[in-house]
């Protein structure tokens, strides 16, 4: 089915179409068409993993939808699969503002700078020029406050950000539209990525009061997470096993969000440890970008949750503690890889990328996957088609993985602690909808694979039927907006 065929000209406005993350988990980009000449864009992210392999990468990231009618781009959070197509959007001629939360305004330029350097150019002058352009467009919105985008004879259009609990600065978006000609009002909610309750540093997301339509992520729509106590116990147990084996625990983690949450949990484990071995355990962050993000996270303490503030008041420093070491330059990185591979000194290394598809973590994996003393610990979602998913899937059975064209045998222990996912699980996603005072008439499921979307759809319909609520649940793949996108209906 071509994307354009899935949208009929007679579809009433406002309407929602998808330019990514309709039937996959990356490339989030959602378009709210309010009138033929007025639209909003929610996120504009890169495709990754299997989503990026279905079609030529350069082609798929081109912006093929109109931009002259886009009143604003609203960014839910700064992960690359939600903002990575910004260079393409501006190249297509987008002239409008980029709305985001106050913390995201601090974090977004760091992510875009890294994306430009890795995927576009190392020309410092070009990067600086683009960053200046982006920063000139950024408009920081306070949480829980309506921001009027437009109020004229035809429409009143307002947006409000609320905390999503996914990473620092993450938000879900409420869009309130009023057509003054017909008097019709609509409240549409875009979930972005919702966090799990009890995530380190972040307060849990609270559902909106009401919505007519919800565009809902479904990454973990088919499963439940461990609770925080159990996941912390499993994290400790995985490290204990590596300590006993004289090995290193390698944790592939995204530079923003996951790295800081893990540091927070590890500081707690070290602080409460009774054994000398734990008290002396080295925690190594081997990612310059992660180090920069961690510094900004420290500066954004006002947006930490109550538990984190209690730690601060007691004199502890969750993101800056004695056992924490940061590897900066490439030579130091190479020495760290060699030293840990040969010495048998126990350590925990946190390095990007989170799906092992690039970055410094690949060098650790190439050097250590073949040694049974070591452990690779996954704490986040591994998308189909990424090396991380292959290691997770084939490693426990003594398989192999291709890393930078090399076949690497897997003898290291492979562990997964799912409870550290920054995404809400099925129970949390259901609660986001069913705890609204006035629940929606339609939920549109995006940002999940086919099985996850199907499972969540069944649960939502079951809930709706049980409540006597006529709930319509559709899938994003039914509303794909561009036939060139790597989506299947």
Protein Blocks (a to p, Z undefined) as FASTA:
>chain_A
ZZklmpcfklccdddddeehklmcehiacdddfbfkbccdehjaddehjllmmpcfklmm
pcfbdfklmmbdcdfblcfklmmmmmmmmmnopabdcdddfklmmmmmmmmmmmmmmmmo
ccfklmmmmmmmmmmmpccddehiacdfbdcfkbccddddddehlaghiacdddddddfk
nopacddddekjaddehiahiacddddfbdfbdcddfklmmbccddfklmmmmmmmmmmm
mmmnopacdddddfbhjlmmmmmmmmmmmmmpmbfklmmpccddddfklmmmmmmmmmmm
mmpcfklmmmmmnopafklcfklccdfbfmlmmmmmmmmmmnopacddddddfkopgcjk
lmmmmmmmmpmkbccddfbdcdehiaklmmmmmmmnopacdeehiacddfbdcdddfklp
cbdcfklmmmmmmmpfbdcfbdcdehiafklmmmmmmmmmmmmmmnopacddddfklmcc
bfkbccdZZ
